[in-house]
Amino acid sequence: DPEASTLSGGGRGEDVKLDLSEDEEGQEESSELLGGQKPTGGFWTFEYYESFFNVDTVQVLDRVKGSVLPLPGRNFIKHYLRSNPDLYGPFWICVTLVFSVAISGNLSTFLGEMGNPSYHYRPQFHRVTIAAVVIFMYAWLVPIGLWGFLTWRQGTERQIGGYSFLETVCVYGYSLFIYIPTSVLWIIPFEWLRWTLILVAMVISGSVLVLTFWPVVRDDTKVMAVAYSCDHCGFTHPAGRRL
């Protein structure tokens, strides 16, 4: 019986049954959402979240390198995550980006007004709050929307090979790394250079996302197009009635 294991009691014929069905069902539900990982412990325990940060420095650096050097035909999830998505890299990338944007913004304002005798520098701490809200909303809400849309289009069977929620969040988190050095270079007081850096960062970050999710969207579009055409084109009875 897969839901119980039987132990013999020293020749006395006594059986002890251990029911393991509840733990196995809970782990299966978590693994379906998180891409095959099976966290140990309950939802409110530290062990449950420990597996989300189960990466080493070499893996994080390799994923960061892949996010700044997107190559055609190289899927970020398949080549770098390898069924082991993490939240360690995305979390610290978002935190670092929040402070780099806020600090660079203050320094940029100070350097731009440094020659103005009527200007009195005041630290603008509200930029930290604004940057945190915008960055973390982008890193979480956009992946939730994309994952939900793809899951809805593909159905519960995921026959097109969709990604888990944790993999989607992981890709979006690492794709933001390029904005960290870009935000630091915003200190340079040349408006044209700032806009150029922003466009370059958007192209690199967007390339990571496109190379990762476009094959899924493309295959999904093909399936929906075939289903639509089969339903509306040609499957009619000679007398004019649709089969």
Residue frames as qw, qx, qy, qz and C-alpha x, y, z in Angstrom:
[[0.000, 0.889, 0.457, 0.000, 0.00, 0.00, 0.00],
 [0.449, 0.457, -0.042, 0.767, 1.65, 3.31, -1.07],
 [0.264, -0.740, -0.002, -0.618, -0.10, 5.19, 1.74],
 [0.710, -0.615, 0.254, -0.229, 1.17, 3.03, 4.60],
 [0.447, 0.474, -0.745, 0.140, 4.23, 0.99, 5.56],
 [0.884, -0.382, -0.124, -0.240, 3.96, -2.20, 7.65],
 [0.109, 0.600, -0.720, 0.330, 6.52, -3.14, 10.32],
 [0.818, -0.205, -0.534, -0.067, 6.69, -6.62, 11.88],
 [0.389, -0.759, 0.311, -0.419, 7.09, -6.69, 15.66],
 [0.120, -0.531, 0.813, -0.206, 9.87, -9.22, 16.44],
 [0.245, 0.029, -0.959, -0.140, 8.03, -12.36, 15.33],
 [0.197, 0.258, 0.733, -0.598, 4.89, -11.61, 17.36],
 [0.169, 0.475, 0.774, 0.384, 2.88, -10.89, 14.25],
 [0.027, -0.798, -0.379, 0.467, 1.99, -7.39, 15.40],
 [0.442, 0.476, 0.364, 0.668, 1.71, -4.79, 12.69],
 [0.145, -0.679, -0.212, 0.688, 2.23, -1.05, 13.02],
 [0.443, 0.621, 0.470, 0.445, 0.94, 1.15, 10.23],
 [0.239, -0.483, -0.037, 0.842, 2.29, 4.63, 9.53],
 [0.405, 0.781, 0.473, 0.052, 0.02, 6.87, 7.48],
 [0.397, -0.321, 0.223, 0.830, 2.06, 9.13, 5.19],
 [0.319, 0.607, 0.621, 0.380, -0.67, 10.30, 2.84],
 [0.065, -0.956, -0.252, 0.134, -1.19, 13.82, 4.26],
 [0.368, -0.686, 0.320, 0.540, 2.50, 14.80, 4.10],
 [0.454, 0.047, 0.678, 0.576, 2.90, 13.45, 0.58],
 [0.226, 0.760, 0.567, 0.224, -0.18, 15.29, -0.69],
 [0.162, -0.942, -0.067, 0.287, 1.00, 18.57, 0.83],
 [0.418, -0.490, 0.487, 0.591, 4.43, 18.22, -0.76],
 [0.425, 0.334, 0.700, 0.467, 2.92, 17.40, -4.15],
 [0.114, 0.910, 0.399, 0.029, 0.78, 20.55, -4.08],
 [0.261, -0.860, 0.180, 0.400, 3.79, 22.72, -3.20],
 [0.491, -0.241, 0.622, 0.560, 6.03, 21.10, -5.82],
 [0.417, 0.599, 0.616, 0.296, 3.47, 21.70, -8.58],
 [0.038, 0.985, 0.165, -0.030, 3.52, 25.44, -7.92],
 [0.295, -0.860, 0.348, 0.230, 7.23, 25.81, -7.21],
 [0.555, 0.671, -0.462, -0.171, 8.62, 23.76, -10.04],
 [0.843, 0.145, -0.513, 0.074, 9.41, 20.36, -8.59],
 [0.169, 0.381, -0.649, 0.636, 10.93, 21.45, -5.28],
 [0.654, -0.493, -0.555, -0.149, 9.58, 19.85, -2.10],
 [0.061, -0.610, 0.422, -0.668, 10.09, 22.11, 0.92],
 [0.512, -0.210, -0.792, 0.257, 10.31, 20.34, 4.23],
 [0.105, -0.252, -0.533, 0.801, 8.32, 21.44, 7.26],
 [0.151, 0.737, 0.641, -0.152, 5.12, 23.42, 7.51],
 [0.308, 0.771, 0.275, 0.485, 4.22, 26.68, 5.81],
 [0.261, -0.937, 0.042, -0.229, 5.06, 28.74, 8.92],
 [0.817, -0.447, 0.177, 0.319, 8.43, 27.10, 9.57],
 [0.056, -0.804, 0.429, 0.409, 11.88, 28.30, 8.58],
 [0.473, -0.149, 0.813, 0.306, 12.62, 25.01, 6.81],
 [0.543, 0.636, 0.545, -0.056, 9.79, 25.62, 4.35],
 [0.302, 0.947, -0.033, -0.104, 11.48, 28.75, 2.94],
 [0.477, -0.622, 0.525, 0.330, 15.03, 27.46, 3.25],
 [0.671, 0.180, 0.634, 0.340, 14.81, 25.53, -0.02],
 [0.383, 0.887, 0.252, 0.066, 13.97, 28.74, -1.91],
 [0.020, -0.938, 0.347, 0.016, 17.46, 30.05, -1.02],
 [0.852, -0.247, 0.427, 0.176, 19.32, 26.81, -1.66],
 [0.682, 0.688, -0.038, 0.244, 21.98, 28.18, -4.03],
 [0.690, -0.416, 0.044, 0.590, 25.69, 28.87, -3.78],
 [0.057, -0.759, 0.153, 0.630, 27.82, 31.79, -4.96],
 [0.224, -0.175, 0.750, 0.598, 28.87, 30.06, -8.19],
 [0.190, 0.526, 0.810, 0.177, 25.25, 29.46, -9.23],
 [0.032, 0.870, 0.321, -0.373, 24.20, 33.04, -8.46],
 [0.135, -0.633, 0.386, 0.657, 27.14, 34.50, -10.39],
 [0.244, 0.066, 0.837, 0.485, 26.42, 32.20, -13.33],
 [0.147, 0.703, 0.696, 0.030, 22.80, 33.35, -13.41],
 [0.050, -0.849, -0.057, 0.523, 23.79, 37.00, -13.12],
 [0.207, -0.379, 0.614, 0.661, 26.18, 36.54, -16.04],
 [0.213, 0.337, 0.850, 0.343, 23.42, 34.95, -18.07],
 [0.080, 0.820, 0.520, -0.226, 21.10, 37.87, -17.34],
 [0.027, -0.830, 0.151, 0.536, 23.54, 40.48, -18.68],
 [0.011, 0.420, -0.736, -0.530, 24.72, 38.41, -21.66],
 [0.743, 0.307, 0.473, -0.360, 21.56, 37.05, -23.31],
 [0.083, -0.318, 0.775, 0.540, 22.38, 34.91, -26.34],
 [0.679, 0.186, -0.249, -0.666, 19.97, 33.91, -29.13],
 [0.775, 0.062, -0.600, -0.188, 18.62, 30.42, -28.64],
 [0.364, 0.072, -0.764, 0.527, 19.67, 30.26, -24.98],
 [0.525, -0.636, -0.390, -0.409, 16.69, 29.95, -22.66],
 [0.084, -0.605, 0.513, -0.604, 17.48, 31.38, -19.21],
 [0.790, -0.319, 0.287, -0.437, 15.39, 28.82, -17.34],
 [0.988, 0.143, -0.050, -0.010, 16.73, 25.79, -19.19],
 [0.670, 0.497, -0.332, 0.441, 20.39, 26.86, -19.26],
 [0.115, 0.500, -0.475, 0.715, 20.83, 28.54, -15.87],
 [0.619, -0.384, 0.284, -0.623, 18.07, 27.54, -13.45],
 [0.415, 0.206, -0.885, -0.048, 18.17, 23.81, -14.31],
 [0.637, -0.450, -0.578, -0.239, 15.03, 23.01, -12.27],
 [0.556, -0.392, -0.467, 0.565, 16.48, 24.80, -9.23],
 [0.044, 0.746, 0.152, 0.647, 14.99, 28.32, -9.18],
 [0.469, -0.290, -0.511, 0.659, 15.81, 30.50, -6.21],
 [0.101, -0.927, -0.312, -0.182, 14.64, 33.68, -4.49],
 [0.615, -0.539, -0.010, 0.576, 18.04, 34.58, -3.02],
 [0.410, 0.053, 0.347, 0.842, 19.36, 36.29, -6.15],
 [0.021, -0.649, -0.491, -0.580, 16.14, 38.11, -7.10],
 [0.442, -0.819, -0.347, 0.116, 15.61, 39.37, -3.53],
 [0.525, -0.549, 0.068, 0.647, 19.08, 40.88, -3.14],
 [0.334, 0.249, 0.452, 0.789, 19.06, 42.23, -6.67],
 [0.137, -0.780, -0.473, -0.385, 15.84, 44.10, -5.92],
 [0.511, -0.785, -0.186, 0.296, 17.13, 45.41, -2.58],
 [0.535, -0.264, 0.235, 0.767, 20.43, 46.55, -4.12],
 [0.211, 0.450, 0.500, 0.709, 18.61, 48.20, -7.01],
 [0.257, -0.865, -0.424, -0.077, 16.33, 50.10, -4.62],
 [0.482, -0.748, 0.006, 0.455, 19.27, 51.69, -2.79],
 [0.495, -0.058, 0.408, 0.765, 21.36, 52.25, -5.93],
 [0.115, 0.653, 0.518, 0.541, 18.49, 54.10, -7.61],
 [0.333, -0.898, -0.285, 0.029, 17.78, 56.21, -4.52],
 [0.561, -0.582, 0.141, 0.571, 21.45, 57.06, -3.83],
 [0.442, 0.133, 0.474, 0.750, 22.25, 57.75, -7.47],
 [0.030, 0.786, 0.491, 0.375, 19.22, 59.98, -7.74],
 [0.399, -0.879, -0.123, 0.228, 20.32, 62.06, -4.76],
 [0.555, -0.385, 0.320, 0.664, 23.90, 62.33, -6.03],
 [0.364, 0.417, 0.545, 0.629, 22.71, 63.24, -9.50],
 [0.102, -0.910, -0.358, -0.185, 20.57, 66.06, -8.12],
 [0.512, -0.760, 0.052, 0.396, 23.44, 67.30, -5.93],
 [0.538, -0.145, 0.431, 0.710, 25.96, 67.33, -8.78],
 [0.249, 0.606, 0.544, 0.525, 23.50, 69.05, -11.10],
 [0.190, -0.926, -0.231, -0.228, 22.83, 71.88, -8.61],
 [0.730, -0.351, -0.145, 0.568, 26.34, 72.12, -7.18],
 [0.368, 0.168, 0.122, 0.906, 27.10, 75.37, -9.01],
 [0.230, -0.704, -0.388, -0.548, 23.87, 77.02, -7.84],
 [0.167, 0.242, -0.550, 0.782, 24.58, 79.21, -4.75],
 [0.530, -0.231, 0.145, -0.803, 20.91, 79.27, -3.75],
 [0.823, -0.057, -0.510, -0.245, 20.65, 75.49, -3.65],
 [0.360, -0.498, 0.662, -0.429, 20.72, 73.74, -0.26],
 [0.472, 0.122, -0.856, -0.172, 21.13, 70.00, -0.36],
 [0.623, -0.220, 0.459, -0.594, 18.52, 67.94, 1.45],
 [0.060, -0.113, 0.983, 0.128, 18.54, 64.13, 1.36],
 [0.649, 0.039, -0.181, -0.738, 15.40, 62.87, -0.31],
 [0.240, -0.170, 0.935, -0.201, 14.69, 59.70, 1.62],
 [0.692, 0.332, 0.362, -0.530, 11.27, 59.33, 0.04],
 [0.536, 0.539, -0.535, -0.369, 13.03, 58.11, -3.10],
 [0.026, -0.243, 0.961, -0.126, 13.91, 54.90, -1.28],
 [0.481, 0.263, 0.684, -0.481, 10.24, 54.23, -0.60],
 [0.617, 0.583, -0.058, -0.525, 9.19, 55.05, -4.15],
 [0.346, 0.513, -0.756, -0.213, 11.93, 52.90, -5.65],
 [0.195, -0.106, 0.943, -0.248, 11.10, 49.99, -3.34],
 [0.590, 0.381, 0.487, -0.520, 7.39, 50.06, -4.20],
 [0.599, 0.620, -0.253, -0.438, 7.96, 50.29, -7.95],
 [0.244, 0.490, -0.832, -0.095, 10.74, 47.68, -8.15],
 [0.228, -0.043, 0.932, -0.277, 9.14, 45.05, -5.91],
 [0.633, 0.433, 0.350, -0.538, 5.74, 45.50, -7.55],
 [0.563, 0.596, -0.444, -0.362, 7.36, 44.94, -10.95],
 [0.145, 0.403, -0.902, 0.048, 9.37, 41.94, -9.72],
 [0.233, 0.093, 0.906, -0.342, 6.30, 40.24, -8.21],
 [0.529, 0.479, 0.390, -0.582, 3.05, 41.48, -9.76],
 [0.490, 0.569, -0.435, -0.497, 4.17, 41.24, -13.39],
 [0.153, 0.241, -0.955, -0.076, 5.40, 37.62, -13.02],
 [0.341, 0.231, 0.792, -0.451, 2.16, 36.72, -11.20],
 [0.561, 0.554, 0.101, -0.607, 0.11, 38.15, -14.06],
 [0.416, 0.513, -0.656, -0.366, 2.22, 36.45, -16.75],
 [0.011, -0.134, 0.984, -0.121, 2.26, 33.10, -14.97],
 [0.438, 0.335, 0.643, -0.531, -1.48, 33.24, -14.37],
 [0.561, 0.568, -0.145, -0.584, -2.18, 34.13, -18.01],
 [0.341, 0.416, -0.810, -0.235, 0.01, 31.33, -19.40],
 [0.153, 0.007, 0.944, -0.291, -1.44, 28.83, -16.95],
 [0.523, 0.435, 0.417, -0.603, -4.97, 29.84, -17.92],
 [0.542, 0.565, -0.370, -0.501, -4.20, 29.58, -21.64],
 [0.312, 0.360, -0.875, -0.082, -2.44, 26.24, -21.33],
 [0.821, -0.306, -0.299, -0.378, -4.85, 24.67, -18.84],
 [0.670, -0.616, 0.371, -0.185, -4.05, 22.61, -15.80],
 [0.969, 0.075, 0.162, 0.173, -2.27, 19.95, -17.84],
 [0.142, -0.834, 0.382, 0.372, 0.38, 22.40, -19.10],
 [0.880, 0.255, 0.367, 0.161, 0.80, 20.46, -22.30],
 [0.496, 0.831, -0.071, 0.242, 2.89, 23.20, -23.91],
 [0.747, 0.013, -0.297, 0.595, 5.60, 23.06, -21.27],
 [0.125, -0.889, -0.043, -0.439, 4.84, 26.14, -19.19],
 [0.372, 0.323, -0.582, 0.647, 7.01, 27.39, -16.33],
 [0.454, -0.554, -0.642, 0.273, 6.26, 27.35, -12.63],
 [0.151, -0.962, -0.172, -0.150, 5.50, 30.49, -10.65],
 [0.608, -0.682, 0.198, 0.356, 8.86, 30.37, -8.86],
 [0.636, 0.089, 0.429, 0.635, 10.74, 30.07, -12.18],
 [0.214, 0.789, 0.364, 0.446, 8.86, 33.08, -13.57],
 [0.353, -0.935, -0.013, 0.023, 9.67, 35.23, -10.54],
 [0.719, -0.404, 0.298, 0.480, 13.30, 34.09, -10.66],
 [0.551, 0.385, 0.401, 0.623, 13.72, 35.13, -14.30],
 [0.014, 0.903, 0.230, 0.363, 12.21, 38.57, -13.71],
 [0.556, -0.810, 0.060, 0.180, 14.37, 39.11, -10.64],
 [0.686, -0.240, 0.360, 0.585, 17.64, 38.31, -12.38],
 [0.436, 0.603, 0.405, 0.531, 16.66, 40.36, -15.43],
 [0.154, -0.974, -0.131, -0.101, 16.74, 43.47, -13.20],
 [0.733, -0.431, 0.077, 0.520, 20.45, 43.11, -12.42],
 [0.524, 0.363, 0.261, 0.725, 21.54, 45.14, -15.45],
 [0.092, -0.877, -0.228, -0.414, 19.80, 48.20, -13.96],
 [0.659, -0.679, -0.082, 0.314, 22.16, 48.24, -10.96],
 [0.550, -0.181, 0.224, 0.784, 25.32, 49.35, -12.85],
 [0.173, 0.586, 0.456, 0.647, 23.11, 51.48, -15.07],
 [0.336, -0.886, -0.301, -0.109, 21.70, 53.38, -12.09],
 [0.624, -0.548, 0.047, 0.555, 25.22, 53.99, -10.76],
 [0.443, 0.103, 0.380, 0.806, 26.28, 55.48, -14.09],
 [0.015, 0.833, 0.479, 0.277, 23.32, 57.87, -13.94],
 [0.434, -0.735, -0.105, 0.511, 25.52, 60.03, -11.73],
 [0.429, -0.010, 0.383, 0.818, 27.37, 61.20, -14.86],
 [0.182, 0.648, 0.323, -0.665, 25.82, 64.61, -15.65],
 [0.118, 0.217, -0.595, -0.764, 25.03, 64.06, -19.33],
 [0.659, 0.215, 0.347, -0.632, 21.38, 63.69, -20.20],
 [0.711, 0.433, -0.412, -0.371, 22.00, 61.95, -23.52],
 [0.275, 0.336, -0.886, 0.161, 24.22, 59.37, -21.82],
 [0.377, -0.018, 0.714, -0.590, 21.59, 58.64, -19.20],
 [0.754, 0.333, 0.103, -0.556, 18.92, 57.97, -21.79],
 [0.580, 0.470, -0.644, -0.167, 21.32, 55.82, -23.79],
 [0.022, 0.250, -0.904, 0.347, 22.11, 53.75, -20.70],
 [0.574, 0.130, 0.513, -0.625, 18.40, 53.32, -19.96],
 [0.762, 0.421, -0.199, -0.450, 17.68, 52.11, -23.49],
 [0.419, 0.425, -0.802, 0.032, 20.61, 49.66, -23.43],
 [0.198, -0.129, 0.840, -0.488, 19.49, 48.28, -20.06],
 [0.690, 0.247, 0.287, -0.617, 15.91, 47.89, -21.31],
 [0.696, 0.447, -0.470, -0.307, 17.10, 46.01, -24.40],
 [0.252, 0.334, -0.883, 0.210, 19.28, 43.62, -22.37],
 [0.344, 0.006, 0.729, -0.592, 16.65, 43.00, -19.70],
 [0.718, 0.338, 0.094, -0.602, 13.90, 42.61, -22.27],
 [0.545, 0.437, -0.678, -0.228, 16.02, 40.19, -24.31],
 [0.028, -0.176, 0.928, -0.326, 16.31, 37.84, -21.32],
 [0.512, 0.232, 0.561, -0.608, 12.54, 37.81, -20.93],
 [0.672, 0.479, -0.200, -0.529, 11.79, 37.45, -24.64],
 [0.400, 0.407, -0.816, -0.093, 14.25, 34.59, -25.15],
 [0.117, -0.065, 0.904, -0.406, 12.74, 32.80, -22.16],
 [0.430, 0.356, 0.627, -0.543, 9.00, 33.29, -22.62],
 [0.449, 0.457, -0.317, -0.700, 8.59, 33.76, -26.36],
 [0.230, 0.128, -0.932, -0.251, 8.87, 30.02, -27.19],
 [0.100, 0.316, 0.866, -0.374, 6.02, 29.29, -24.76],
 [0.349, 0.561, 0.220, -0.718, 3.85, 32.11, -26.13],
 [0.321, 0.413, -0.603, -0.602, 4.68, 31.10, -29.71],
 [0.130, -0.034, -0.987, -0.092, 3.74, 27.46, -29.17],
 [0.182, 0.440, 0.700, -0.532, 0.60, 28.50, -27.32],
 [0.356, 0.533, -0.080, -0.763, -0.37, 30.80, -30.20],
 [0.266, 0.237, -0.814, -0.459, 0.14, 28.00, -32.73],
 [0.012, -0.226, -0.961, 0.156, -2.07, 25.63, -30.77],
 [0.245, 0.552, 0.473, -0.642, -4.81, 28.22, -30.38],
 [0.313, 0.484, -0.364, -0.732, -4.57, 29.17, -34.06],
 [0.184, 0.065, -0.935, -0.297, -4.91, 25.55, -35.19],
 [0.068, 0.386, 0.853, -0.344, -7.88, 25.01, -32.89],
 [0.271, 0.573, 0.187, -0.751, -9.52, 28.19, -34.15],
 [0.304, 0.388, -0.578, -0.650, -8.97, 27.34, -37.81],
 [0.098, -0.075, -0.987, -0.104, -10.24, 23.78, -37.36],
 [0.133, 0.478, 0.719, -0.486, -13.38, 25.13, -35.75],
 [0.290, 0.709, 0.167, -0.620, -14.09, 27.79, -38.35],
 [0.314, 0.622, -0.490, -0.523, -12.49, 26.73, -41.63],
 [0.384, 0.338, -0.791, -0.336, -13.45, 23.76, -43.74],
 [0.028, 0.060, 0.971, -0.230, -15.07, 21.32, -41.33],
 [0.524, 0.236, 0.157, -0.803, -18.48, 21.61, -42.95],
 [0.606, 0.249, 0.754, -0.048, -20.94, 19.12, -44.39],
 [0.235, 0.119, 0.623, 0.737, -21.33, 19.15, -48.18],
 [0.049, -0.712, -0.653, -0.253, -24.87, 20.30, -47.65],
 [0.035, 0.693, -0.032, 0.720, -23.56, 23.33, -45.82],
 [0.695, -0.682, -0.068, -0.218, -23.89, 22.09, -42.27],
 [0.064, 0.692, -0.657, 0.291, -20.87, 22.17, -39.95],
 [0.769, -0.059, -0.636, 0.040, -19.74, 18.79, -38.63]]
